[in-house]
Amino acid sequence: MSATLLHGARILTMDAAGREIERGWLLVEGDTIRALGSGEAPPDTEAERVDCAGDLVMPGFVNAHAHLAMTLFRGLAEDIDDRLYRYILPLERRFVTAEVVRAGTALAAAESIRGGVTTLADMYYFEDEVGRVLGGAGLRGVVGQTIADFAAPDHADMEAGWRRVAKLVAEFEAHPLVTPSLAPHAPYSTGLATLERVARWSADHPALPVQMHLAESDLEVRWARENHGASPVEAIAPTGVLRANLLGAHVIHVNERDIALLAENGVRAATNPRSNGKAGRGIAPVERLRAAGIPVGIGTDGPMSGNTLDLFAQLAPVSMFAKLLAGSRRPLPAREVVRMATLEGARALGLGERIGSLEPGKQADLLRVDLSAARLQPIYDTHAALVFAAQPADIRATMVAGRWLMRDRVLETVDEAKAVADARQIALAFGAEMRRIDEGAAS
């Protein structure tokens, strides 16, 4: 069994006590953290010794909601009001294949590893390909097969979508890194009858997450009010889908009764501040959700919406949006935001017993962060430095399950040059199709 001893490190454990060790060591054996402590490292002739020279060692980030293959749509038609229906959906219908999803996910894997993200929750199409890419890159993932009442790139009807879900579960249920998941797109795009079926599936698979966009948009609010005379959360409650393995993405448009329903049923949430702000959707009531006992992770959403899979870019907005709502500096202090990006994000995905903090017995998913940059100095508060000043460039190394995915800023598990080249080739095809669409609209 391989072993690695990290020493001379500042350690941010994110454990229940919130311990921060000014100078200490951490021992990894195989895929597991075996021990950690302060002061000089114990002698261990069997372990590879890594002198961290004062760098920060902390848990890897958890991206609690993303559409990874949509890296290929990043920055596309940003200033076009109807870009979804004019470009995005036609491009998906024509071009999104298993191969395209594989290429987009490889690009996402490279970006995520460089940014210190060690676990990702994804929902899109051809999720078996997403799982294979993440597993091959050594990343931890929750991969959600989308089902909806529209013809999707990987299934023409709902029954075909359910068959893809069964296939995904069969392939990944026992995988050490990849967890299969069911992802009904949203209440309005599936309907209550399908959500009743989702609830039955969920009851039969209590260890597997269900991911769904929930209370995200004005469109969804109108659908619920006009068709069911209720809020989105209240409208779907009778289906039984509100369960402890449900992860609701966005959760913006909720009232106190909604929050109580979510909390009573053990539902978890993923907030996506940058994407929500960019789309003008509103500010999620993160503090009220957390005060009710709902674990809230932080997500990037898809790069089509938020343009980045950089979790650092989400941390400050999470805190600042809460402060704007309250008109005070006090809400969501940096320590709580870092907790949301690590341990609480892991809990939102049902993985809190395995990852999210540096503790003996947990999986060795961790980062080595270089804190020497001028923009980080001086450091009075490590959490504040991470939330308001740090960037992906500060990540020196990324480890998942005891395996280095990046060392000294060199990727070891993803061919980054190939991922970028493949994405550029696909972008050429996207661009040609967009020009064809524009020419057709002008004629």
N, C-alpha and C positions, 0 to 999 in steps of 0.2 A: 504494500500500500504506500503510495507516494505521500510525502508530508512536506509542508511548507511552514516555516517559522518567520512571521513578520515581526520585526523588532524596531525599536527606536521610533515608534509611531505615536502620534496623537490619535486616540481611539474614541470614536463617537459610537456608543453601543446601541442607543435607542431602545434599551431594555426598559422594564417597567419603572425603574428608579431614575431613568434618564442619565445613567452614568457617563461621564466624560473623563477619560484617562489622559492626563497631560502628556505622559511619556510611558509607553507600555509595549506589550507584545501580544501576539495572537498566534495560536498553533492550529493549523489545518491538517487533518489526516484524512486522506481520501476525499470524500465530498463533504466532510463534516467539520465544524469547529469543535475542537477538543478541549481547548482551554484558552484563557486570556488573563492578563493581569498587568499590574503596574510595575515600574522599575525595570531592572535588568532581566533579560530573557533567560529562562533556564537552559542549561546545556542540553543539547539534543543533537547528537552526531548523525542521526539518521535523516533529519529534516534539511531541506534546502533553506538556508538562512537568507532572508531578504532584509537589508538595512533600509528602512523607510526614511531615514534622515529627517525626521520631524514632519513628514507628510501625514495627512489625515487618512485614517482607515475607518470606513463607515459602511453601513449596509448599502447594497445596490438599490437604485431607484426602481419603483414599480410604476409603470405606465398603465393606469387602470382602465383606459378606454382609447382604442385607436382603430384605424382602418389602414393597415400597413401598406398594402399594395397600392394605395392611392398616393404614394410618393410620386407616381408617374403623372399625376394630375396637378402637382404642386405649381402654383402660380399661373395656372391656365385660365385665361379670360377673366382676370381679376376684376376688371371694371365694367363687366357686362351684367346688367341686372338679371337677365333671364338665362344666365350661363348654364344652370342645372338642366333645363329642358332644351336649350338651344344646342349645347355642346356635350355636357357630361354624360347624360343618359344615352344619347346616340353613340358616343364613343364607347361607353361600357358595353352596349348591346353589340357593337360591331367588333370590338378589339379585345375585350376582357376574356381571355382564355386561361387555361391552367398555366401555360408558359408565361403569359404576361403577368399573372399573379406571382409566379415564382420570381420573376425578374424584379418586380416592384418590392417584394418582401426582402429579397437579398439586399437591395439598396437601403431599405428600412433597417435591416439588421446591422449593417455597417454604421449607419447614423446612430442607432441606439447604443451600440457598444461603445462608440466614441463618446457618447453623452452620459455614460454611466448608468444606463437603464439595463437592468438584468432580468426583469420580468415584464412581459407585455400581455395585455388583454386585447384580443383582436376580434372583430366581427366583420366579415366580408364574404366573398365567394371563393370557391375552390379552396376551402380551409384545410383540406388534406395537404395541399401544396404548402400552405403557410406553416403548418405543423412540421413538415419535413425540412423546410428551410430554417426555421427557428431551432429545431432539434440539431440539425447539422451544424449550425453556427454556435451551438452550445448555450443558447439562450433559453430561459424559462418562459413558457407561454401558455395562455389560456386561449384556445382557438375556437371561435364561435361560428358555426355554420349558419348563415342567414337564411331565414325562410320569410316569405312575404306573399301577398296575393297578386303580385305582378310577375310577369315573365322575367326571371333573373338570368344573368349570363351563364349560370351553371345549372339551372333547372327551369323547365318550361311551365311547371305547375307545382302546386303545393305537395302533392304526393311524391313527386320526384325530389323535392327539397327534403322531405322526411327520410327518403332513402339515403340521401347524402349524409344526413345526420347520423343514421345508423352505421353507415360505413366509416364515418369519422370516429365514432365511439369505438368501433371494433378495432380500428388501427391504433388508437392512442390511449385507450383507457388504462393500460398498464405502463405507459411510457414514463421514464423517470423525470423528464423535464416538461413534457407537453400534456396539458389537460384538455380533453375535448369538451366542447360546450355547445349548447343550443342557443341560437340568437334570433328570436322573432324580431323583425325589424323595428316595429313600433306598434302601439295599439291601433292606430288608424290604418296602417298598411297590412295588418293581419286580420283584425276583426275578433270579436269576442268568442266565436265558436272555435277558432284556431287557438286562442289563448286558453280555452278550457282544455284542449288537447295538450298544450304546452304544460299546463298544470299537472295533468296526469303523468306526462313524461317526467316532469320534475319530481313528482312523488316517487316514481320508480327509480330515479337516479339521484338520490339526495346528495351524493358526494360530488356531482357534476354541476357546474354553474350554468345559469341561464342569464344571458345578457340581452338587454332591450333598451332602446331609446325610450325615455319616459319623461313626460311633462317637459318636453324640450322646446316646443314652438307654439306660436299663436295658432297655427293651422291645427295642431293637435288639440288645443284648448277648444277651438270652435267645433271640431269633430265631436268631442265629448259632450259639449253643451247642447249642440243641435240634435245629436242622435240619441243621447242618453240622459240629458238634463243633469249632468254632473261634471265634476272635474275629471281629468284623465285618470287619476289614481282611483277615485271613487267608482268610475265607470268600469274599470277592470277588476276591482276587488271581488265581485261575485264569481268571477271565473276560477278563483283559487290560485291564480298565478303569483300573488304576493306571498312569497315563501322565503325561507332563510337562505336559499341558494340563488335568489334573484339579485342581479346587479343592475340597477337602474342608471343609465347614462344620462347626464345633464341635470335632471330633476330641478328645473328652474321654477316652473309655474305650479307651485304647491301652496296650499293654505295649511292652517294649523291642524285641521281634521285629516288632511292628506298625510302630514308628517306623523301624526299619531297612528294612522293605519300602517304606514311603512314601518314604524318602530315596533308596533305590536306584532307584526308578522316577521320581524327579523330581516327585512330587506336592507340591502347595502346600496351605496351610491358612488358614482364617479363624477366629479365635477371637471369641467373643461373650460377654464376661464378665458384663455386666449381665443379659442374658436368661438365661444359664445359672444365675447366682446366684439370680435371682428365682424360677426354676422348681425350684431345688434339684437341678439335674442333676449338679453337680460342678464341679471346677476343671480346666481343660485344662492339660496339662503343657507350657506354652509354652516354657519354657527348654530342656527336653529336645528338643523339636521343632526349635527353632532351632539348638541345639548339633549336631544331626544334619545341618544344612544345609538344612532345610526352611524356605522363606520363609513367614512367618506375618503375615497382615494382620489388621486389627481391624475387626469388623463390629458393627452394632447389632442384627442380627436384625430380625424384623418388629415394628412398634409394638404389635401384639397381645401379643407376648411381653415385650419390653423397654420398651415405652411411648414410646420416643423414637428419633429418627434423629440425635440429637445425639452426635457422636463424642467431644466433650469428656467426656461422661458415661461413656464407656467407658475413657478413658485411665488414670485413677487405679485403677479396679478391676483392669485388666490387671496393673499393677505390684503392687498390694496382694495380689492372690491369689497371685502368685509368691512374695512375701515370706512370706505365711502358710504356704505349702507348705514353705518352707525354714526358717522360724523365724528370719529374719534380714532386715535392711534392705537387704542387698546386691543381691539378685536384681532383674533388670529395672530398671535405673536409668532415670530420666526420658528421658535422651538416646536410649536404645534404644526406649522406648515411642513417642516422636515419630517415630523412623525407621520403626517398624512402621506408624504411621498415615499415612505418606507414601511414601517410596521402597520400603520392603519390601512395603507393601500393593499398590503398583503392580506389583512383581515377582510377587506372588501372583496377580495378574490377567493376567500376561503382558504388561504395559504398561511395564515398568521402563526400556526404552530410550527411551520417549517422554515419560514424566511421572514425578513423584515427587520431583524435585530441581530446583533452580534452576541450570541450566547452559546455556551457549550451545548452540543447536541443538535443545534440548528445547522441547516445547510450553509456551506461557505459561499454565499453570494455577497460579494463585497467590492468596494472600490478603494483605490489609492488615489487621493486627491492632493495635488500640488497647491499649496496655499501661499506660494512665494510671490505671486504676481503683484505688481505695484498697486493695481486697482483693488486688491484685497487687504491692503495694509493701512493702518495697524488693525489687528484682530482683537477686539474686545469680547466678541460673542461669535463663536463658531457658527451657530445656527443662522445668525443674521448675515454673516459673510456668505453662507451657502445660498440663502434665499434672495438676497438683494445685490450680490456682486459677482458670484462665481459663474463660470461659463463652462461649456463642454471642453474647451481647450485646457482646463485645469485638471481634467481626469488623466492621470498618468497610467493607470492600469485598471482593468475590469476582470473580475473572477466570478464564475458561476459554478456551483457544485464542486469547488476545489480546482477548477480548470481555468487557466488564464485565457481569456478571450482577446485581451489586449495587454501588452507589456511595453513600458516605455513608449507609449503612444503608437505602437505598431500592432495592427490587427493580426491575429494569429489564426482565426477560424473563418474569415470571410475574404474572398477575393474582391477587394474594394474597386480596383481598376476595372475588372470585368463587370461588376454591378453598375458602375457609372456608365460604361460604354453601352451596355445593354439598354439602360434607361434612355440614353440619348437616341439610340436607334428607334425605340418605340415612340419617343417624342416626335421624331420625324414623321412617322405614320399618323400620329394624332394631328400634327400641324397640317398635313396635307388634307385630312378629312375635314378639319375646321374650315379650310379655304373652300373646299367643295360645298360645305353647308352654306357659307356666306354667299358664294356665287349663285347657289340655288335660291336663296332668299331674295337676292337682288334681281333675279330674272323674272 
